Amino acid sequence: MQMHQYHIVSRIAIYLLAVIMIIFGVYYFINPRDLFLYIPSIPGGILWVYFVGVAFILVGISFITNQYVKFAGYLLALLLFIFVIGVHFPNWLNAGDKEMKALALINILKDTAIAAFALHIAAGAHHQHLHLEDAD
């Protein structure tokens, strides 16, 4: 595959992730009470749901506009790893039934995969931008 074709596929993948992150972010604003149930007891309460929603939307905008991509990618990965360690893994350990345990495991795997992709995007970003030249 030529470098130019690879780069187009990469950009499409990044745009797809960006749109998904924006949708997740909007969901956090539409259903904050549903998501609040999953947050451990920490100061700030439901404000964390809104913070995460804003973060997801800003990451999506960053990836689409090609601005602050390195920062946004590392921020997204950190946020998702915090979810895995602070929310999904404890849910998996303490799940009362088989379905909840399976759902927690799926969330661990999903967020770890998205975090890995975010790290890949961040590592490939040069000077806070993703370059579109063939020389990359």
C-alpha positions in Angstrom: 0.0 0.0 0.0 1.4 3.4 -0.9 2.0 5.9 1.9 -0.6 8.3 0.5 -3.3 5.6 0.6 -2.3 4.6 4.1 -2.5 8.1 5.3 -6.1 8.5 3.9 -7.1 5.4 5.8 -5.4 6.7 8.9 -7.3 10.0 8.7 -10.6 8.3 8.1 -10.0 6.1 11.3 -9.1 9.2 13.3 -12.2 11.1 12.1 -14.3 8.1 12.9 -12.9 8.0 16.5 -13.4 11.8 16.7 -17.1 11.5 15.8 -17.6 8.6 18.2 -15.9 10.6 21.0 -18.2 13.6 20.3 -21.3 11.3 20.4 -20.0 9.8 23.7 -19.5 13.4 25.1 -23.0 14.5 24.1 -24.4 11.3 25.7 -22.8 12.3 28.9 -24.8 15.6 28.8 -28.1 13.9 27.8 -28.0 11.1 30.4 -25.8 12.4 33.3 -27.8 10.7 36.0 -27.5 7.3 34.4 -23.7 7.6 34.1 -23.4 9.1 37.6 -24.2 5.7 39.1 -20.9 4.3 37.8 -18.7 7.0 39.4 -17.0 6.0 42.6 -17.7 8.2 45.7 -15.4 11.1 45.1 -15.8 14.8 45.7 -17.5 16.6 42.9 -20.2 14.1 42.2 -22.1 14.6 39.0 -19.7 17.4 37.9 -17.3 14.6 36.9 -19.8 13.3 34.4 -20.0 16.8 32.7 -16.2 17.1 32.9 -15.8 13.8 31.0 -18.4 14.8 28.5 -16.6 18.1 27.8 -13.3 16.2 27.6 -14.7 13.7 25.0 -16.2 16.5 22.9 -12.9 18.5 23.0 -10.9 15.5 22.0 -13.2 14.8 19.1 -12.9 18.5 18.0 -9.1 18.3 18.4 -8.8 15.3 16.2 -11.1 16.7 13.5 -9.5 20.2 13.4 -6.0 18.7 13.7 -5.1 21.0 16.6 -3.5 19.9 19.9 -3.7 16.3 18.8 -0.8 15.1 20.9 -2.2 16.6 24.1 -5.8 15.4 23.3 -4.6 11.9 22.5 -2.6 11.5 25.7 -5.5 13.1 27.7 -8.0 10.6 26.2 -5.7 7.6 26.9 -5.2 8.8 30.5 -8.9 9.3 31.0 -9.8 5.9 29.6 -7.1 4.1 31.7 -8.6 5.9 34.8 -12.0 4.5 33.8 -10.5 1.0 33.4 -8.7 1.1 36.8 -11.2 3.1 38.8 -14.6 2.1 37.4 -14.6 -1.0 35.1 -12.1 -3.2 36.9 -13.8 -2.7 40.3 -17.2 -3.4 38.6 -15.8 -6.6 37.2 -14.5 -7.7 40.5 -17.7 -6.9 42.4 -20.3 -7.9 39.8 -23.1 -9.7 41.3 -24.2 -11.7 38.3 -22.7 -13.2 35.1 -24.1 -10.5 32.8 -22.8 -7.6 34.8 -19.4 -9.2 35.0 -19.4 -9.7 31.2 -20.4 -6.1 30.6 -17.6 -4.8 32.9 -15.1 -7.0 31.0 -16.3 -5.6 27.7 -15.9 -2.1 29.0 -12.4 -2.9 30.2 -11.5 -4.2 26.7 -13.3 -1.4 24.8 -11.7 1.4 26.8 -8.3 -0.2 26.7 -8.5 -0.5 22.9 -9.7 3.1 22.4 -6.9 4.2 24.8 -4.3 2.3 22.7 -5.6 4.0 19.5 -5.4 7.4 21.2 -1.8 6.7 22.2 -1.0 5.7 18.7 -2.6 9.0 17.4 -0.7 11.0 20.0 2.6 9.4 19.3 2.2 10.1 15.6 1.3 13.7 16.1 4.2 16.1 15.4 4.3 19.7 16.8 0.7 19.2 18.1 -0.6 18.5 14.6 -1.0 15.4 12.5 0.9 16.1 9.3 -0.9 15.3 6.0 2.3 15.2 3.9 3.6 12.0 2.3 6.9 12.4 4.2 5.4 11.3 7.5 
